[in-house]
Each structure stands twice: as C-alpha cells, then as structure tokens.
Amino acid sequence: MQLETDAIRVENLSVNYSIVAESPLDQKRKFYNKSTRKTEIKALDDISFSIPSGQIVGLIGGNGAGKSTLLKTMIGVLKPSKGRIDLWGRPHLLSPGMGFNRLLSGRENVVLGGLAAGMTLSEIKEKQDSIIEFADIGGFIDLPMTTYSSGMFGRLSFAVATYNRPEILLIDEALSAGDAAFKERAVQRLKDLCDSAISIVVVSHSSTLIAEMATEAIWLHRGKIKLQGEVQSVTDEYLKFQAEGNETAQLDQR
Amino acid sequence: MSTQSSPKITRRATRSGLPQLSNYFSEAWRFRTFAWRWSLADVKARNFETFLGRIWHIINPLLFGLIYFIFVGIIAGGGVGSISFLGAIVGNLYAFLFFNMIVTMAIATVQSGAGGVLGQSSIPRIVVPIASTITSMNLFLRSLVAYALMHIISQRGLHIEMLLAPIVVILICMFGFGFALICATLNVYIRDVSRLIPHFLRLWMYLSPVIWEYTRITGGGTLNQLARFNPWYSAMTAWTISLGGTLDPDGPKIWEQIGIFSIWSVAIFFVGIFLFISKEDEFAIRN
C-alpha cells in the first residue's frame, strides 16, 4: 500500500517586507534630504499548497513572481508575515558556491561547501571522491576556483549540494550551469534522490527543464498561485500566457 | 492512507525577538567545524597570491610595529632611549589591532552576506561573526611571534604577570566579539556605522593608553577619572603589566584591572549576542 505523506505544507502564506530604494532622479530635492525611500514589497499573497514526499515540483513564473521569496521563506531566511509553512524534513537551498572561497582549490571547497550544507567531516571524506567524479572537472579540482568557468563552478556546487542528501532540496535556477550532458546527469541525479523519498522544489525560467524533471508544477504570478497541477498542463498554460506578452517583471507595492 | 506525523520544522509569522535559545545554540554548534574551516580558509587565502605567502602574517605586524616605533619614539619625541616603553607600545598596538580586526571583520562579513551563507541558508547568523573572530584570533596569535622579537629587542624581560596574559587576551576577544555584534547589528539598520567605525576605533585607540603610558592618568581629577572609566584603560593597563611588569609599584594592580575589564567584557559580550540574535531574522531583507 502506498503511503503518501506531505513533505511541505504551505497555508495562507503571505510575505511582505520593506526595502530601501533610491528616489527617482527627476525628483527635486534639497541636499540635506534623504536620497532614498522605503518601499513595501508584497512578495507572496495568501498562497496555500502542499507537496507530497518523494516528488519533484516545478515552480514557474516571471521575474518578481515570488519564487525565490518562497524558497527563502522555506529555509528560514525570510519570515512569513501571515500564515505558516510546515516542513517534514530539513530543507537545503542549492545555492551555487555557498560557503566557497574562490581563492582555494575545488577540492578544498568541497569540504567548505559540504560543511556549509550541514555535512560532517567524516561524511565529506566518505563522499569526496564521488562528488569530484560527479562534477567531472578533471585536473581543475586541484586548481583555485578563480580559474573555473561558470559551468565548472555550477557543476561542483551541484555535486556538493546533492551528495549532502538533504531531506528537502530546493533548487533556484542552479541547473542553468553546465553543458547538455551535465544537465542530463543532473536531472537523473535528482530523479534518483526522489526515489529515496527526498522532495525537491525546482525554480527555473525554463519550462522545458521543469517539464522534463517535475511531475507537478506551481505557477506563481505577482505573489499568488495562478495555476497548480500536472506539469505539462501548467507549463503549457504558462507558455501561452508568455506568448500573449502578459509576463513582465512585477514589483507589487503596498 | 495517510500517516502524517507532526512537522519537523514550522515557519510562522512571529514578531522579531529572541528565538528558542537552546535550539538556536545547538544549531549553531552543528556548524562549529564549518566556522573553524571557513576561518582557516580565509587566513590561507589572505596572502595566497603573494610571493612571500604566509610569512606576511609575521612581516605585517612587524612593519606595523616598526612604523609606530619610529613615529612615537623619534618623530613624536618619545625617545629611543626608553626602548622598553617602545616595546610596550608595539605590544599594546597588537592587542588593540586584534580588537580592531574582530570588529571590522565581523561588520564586513555580515554586510557582505558571507558568500551566501547569510542570505541563502538556514545556518544561524552568529556562526559568521564567530568564524571572523576565529580568523582575527589566528592572525593575532601569529603577530605574537613578531612581538616576541620586539620583546627581546626592547629587553622587557620575564615576569610572573606574563601568566595572566592569556586571560587578558580572552577578555579582549569577548569584549571585541560583543562589541562587533552590536556594531554589525546597528550597521544592518544604519549603513553609516561601517563608515564611522574605523574613525571611532582610531580615536578610541588614541584616547586609551595604547601609545602612551597608563601612569599618565592615575592621578585625581574628573578628567582622569573619566579616562579611567574607558574599558580600554583597564584592558591596556592589565596587558601592559602582564607583558612587561608594572610601570608604577604604587599604581594600578593587574588583578584589579583584570576584574574591571572582566565586568565590561562579560556585559558587552552578552548584550552583543542577545541584540544580534534578536534582530538577525531581519538581516536578509535589509542586507
């Protein structure tokens, strides 16, 4: 009998925050007046959904739709203004190069990145060879990361994050690095992780990538859920919406 | 059929304030190896592209000491005759520089987001200033090699009070860490703090017995009393005596100064920690 339990449950979540932005240049002001103004951002507006464990869910939407805000709220960097998120596992955001020191070698950064991702030294030691093999960057592994191309950087980051085996993996555009062959291996790696009941949320502007990886998709638009369901139907609707020229960057202000 | 257990983590709308401290510190403790390794990597990367490499960790403080040695001893008229005093100045400068490093590095790493650690992960934010403080301690301990050379040249000798020097170092570290957390938190709200701090620290150094003897303000009078209220008066007096013995047998005693500075250090340490932790959930938005 299949037991289906939630890995993530989001209930009536709203996230608002204020940022300090430059005042418009054409605004006349005296020299002692502040050149900045506080702007309230309504990034997520009363959204609810749940993700069963062991599923890959794609998160799509234009710039400013609230995708990254949602992931950052899940990992606890941002705080809900209203509502709640319940997580049945420790989330990890795959963030390219988190904890890395670019002046050091890739091998040294595998240790730093692994520790930043919550692994222990013995776990890193055990998995180091597999991580390096998966990243497949050859002799560059012992060179400073300042010599790496963005593709190499992304491959090593991805390898470190996915060998950590987080309970909930959140990916924000981190698959855009690397060539086609690496992307194929990366997608396979994520599918393998899902087989061991890890839940994955992938944010990407590429609806093709989302359609290839995910089973379900959530389309965010201006902080609200516009559509949610089977991946192909959601991405089709999203592409149609884009083709009609409706999708532009949004900055909702209160 | 569904058998849903209670969630492992819940994020909900709460007011800013202190998190559950036991959870917070156990989570911070989980990243202790990361803080240590990250700090070592930072020290290693500092002189990575230079020809002399790690030797710079010794050359830097030696040159710094030499410049002040020339400035105070010759240009400002301190007199090279009092070579022991000049050795004391160099020792004091290293101690103040240690404090200066803790503060400026903590502000800089928190402001920069520490390579995504602050904005892209759920690692407790305090791990970042802890790592930068370990870096400062590492660099300070290396500078003591340069000081040992100065100590021999300036014939400051060996004293029983030297055994108390590690206590003063620990107290400076606690005071610096707490002060750094206060400044790093304020800097998240008011960016001008990071601009102001270098000037403030320089002024603080000149107002403290770092490049002048603590015996100058041992007398009575409101101004002298006010000057002795400065935490760095106690710190520098204790440090100077611990390295070179007392300058005035009837003047301040080392234990008394360590006691006063302990009160300052413990107070600033805890105020800094609680202020930082209670405000850190706003860092991602404001940084």
Interface residues (C-beta under 8 A of the other chain):
Chain A: M1 L3 E4 T5 D6 R9 Y17 S18 I19 V20 K72 T73 M74 I75 G76 V77 L78 K79 P80 S81 K82 G83 R84 I85 D86 L87 W88 G89 R90 P91 H92 L93 S95 P96 G97 M98 G99 F100 N101 L103 L104 E108 V111 L112 L115 A116 G118 T120 L121 P144 E167
Chain B: M1 S2 T3 Q4 S5 P7 K8 I9 T10 R11 R12 A13 T14 R30 F31 T33 F34 R37 W38 A41 D42 K44 A45 F48 E49 G115 G116 V117 L118 G119 Q120 S121 S122 I123 D281 A284 I285 R286
